[in-house]
Amino acid sequence: MTAKEKAIEIRDRMYKCPYVQEEEAKRCALVAVDIILSDLVYVIGFDTPTYNFYEDVKKELIIL
């Protein structure tokens, strides 16, 4: 799965919540990715393939 595909998947999952508009779903997805990134720092550290992947996911969410 590419970073763009993952960004779309996370955003779409947030969009399925009742009463959530598309822009709100995007903001919620960004918060979720930020949480993932902060947790990854404690578990595996910076500059790992997984951390870098979620950094790319965050970038893709911003440009969606």
Summary of the structure (lengths in Angstrom):
residues: 64
radius of gyration: 11.8
end to end distance: 16.7
largest distance: 37.1
contacts: 174
relative contact order: 0.20
helix: 78%
strand: 0%
